[in-house]
Every structure is written in C-alpha cells, then in structure tokens.
Amino acid sequence: MRYTKDKDWVEIVGAARRTMRELVALDSDALMTAHATAITLTQDAAFFDHDGAAVDWRGDILDLTVQQWTWWKSRIWAAARDEQISPEA
C-alpha cells in the first residue's frame, strides 16, 4: 500500500501478516530497533528535509523529523489494517 503526505511517501507491504509482537516494536522498543522494524516493513519510501533534499530514511533515522517518523509508523499500522480489508492486498 502506498501512502503520501506532501512530498513524502511510503510503500508498506506485508504488515498485515506480521504478528502484534513485531508491530508493537515500532512503539515500545529502542529507537534503533523500531527503525529496523520499520525498514523491514517498508518496500520503498521518500522523505525530504525542509530544504527539499532527500533524507536517507534507511541509513539514519535521526535525519527524519519527529513528524515524519510518527507518520511513517502510523502508515505501517494503517497498512496492517488496510491490507486485511483491501481486495488488492
């Protein structure tokens, strides 16, 4: 599933097939663990800083804004729900 907000976008695949234990890691574990979990669930993405430059979302989570990180995690949770009810998933 592809989600877009302004110039940022993420493609999430397979979240509905993950266990709750895996998905909870997005919100309850250390930042680096949460980031690693998000990467495994994200097929592709693009995030941009305030100057319009691309952010290395795979390599350094600290270059994302808090808003971008929160939105990315929320899209994974949405995909876990939407993949189950979408006929295309």
C-alpha positions as CSV (number, residue, x, y, z in Angstrom):
1,M,0.0,0.0,0.0
2,R,1.3,3.4,-0.9
3,Y,0.7,6.4,1.4
4,T,1.6,10.0,0.5
5,K,1.8,13.2,2.6
6,D,3.0,16.3,0.9
7,K,6.3,15.2,-0.9
8,D,6.9,12.3,1.5
9,W,5.6,8.8,0.6
10,V,6.0,5.2,1.8
11,E,5.1,1.8,0.4
12,I,4.3,-0.7,3.0
13,V,4.0,-4.4,2.1
14,G,3.2,-7.4,4.3
15,A,2.3,-5.6,7.6
16,A,-1.0,-7.5,8.0
17,R,0.9,-10.8,8.0
18,R,3.2,-9.7,10.9
19,T,2.5,-10.5,14.5
20,M,1.4,-7.9,17.0
21,R,4.7,-8.6,18.8
22,E,6.6,-7.4,15.7
23,L,4.4,-4.4,15.2
24,V,4.5,-3.3,18.8
25,A,8.3,-2.9,18.5
26,L,7.5,0.2,16.4
27,D,6.2,1.9,19.5
28,S,7.8,0.3,22.5
29,D,11.4,-0.6,21.8
30,A,14.5,1.4,21.5
31,L,14.6,3.9,18.6
32,M,17.1,1.9,16.5
33,T,15.1,-1.3,17.0
34,A,11.9,0.5,16.0
35,H,13.7,1.9,12.9
36,A,14.9,-1.6,11.9
37,T,11.4,-2.9,12.2
38,A,10.0,-0.1,10.1
39,I,12.6,-0.8,7.4
40,T,11.7,-4.5,7.2
41,L,8.0,-3.5,6.5
42,T,8.8,-0.7,4.0
43,Q,9.2,-1.6,0.4
44,D,10.3,1.9,-0.6
45,A,9.9,5.4,0.6
46,A,11.0,9.0,0.1
47,F,11.3,11.7,2.8
48,F,12.6,15.2,2.3
49,D,14.0,17.8,4.6
50,H,12.9,21.4,5.0
51,D,15.2,22.4,2.1
52,G,13.8,19.8,-0.2
53,A,16.8,17.4,-0.1
54,A,16.1,13.7,0.1
55,V,16.7,12.1,3.5
56,D,18.4,8.7,3.9
57,W,15.5,7.0,5.7
58,R,17.2,3.6,5.7
59,G,20.6,4.8,6.9
60,D,19.9,7.4,9.5
61,I,16.6,7.8,11.3
62,L,17.9,10.9,13.0
63,D,17.7,12.9,9.8
64,L,13.9,12.5,9.8
65,T,11.7,14.9,11.6
66,V,9.6,13.7,14.5
67,Q,6.5,14.3,12.4
68,Q,7.9,12.2,9.5
69,W,8.8,9.3,11.9
70,T,5.4,9.4,13.6
71,W,3.7,9.5,10.3
72,W,5.8,6.6,8.9
73,K,4.9,4.4,11.9
74,S,1.3,5.3,11.7
75,R,1.2,4.3,8.0
76,I,2.6,0.9,8.9
77,W,-0.2,0.4,11.4
78,A,-2.7,1.6,8.8
79,A,-1.3,-0.9,6.3
80,A,-1.7,-3.7,8.8
81,R,-5.3,-2.8,9.0
82,D,-5.9,-1.8,5.3
83,E,-4.1,-4.9,3.8
84,Q,-6.6,-7.1,5.5
85,I,-9.7,-5.4,4.1
86,S,-8.4,-4.4,0.7
87,P,-9.2,-6.7,-2.2
88,E,-5.9,-5.7,-3.9
89,A,-3.7,-6.7,-1.0
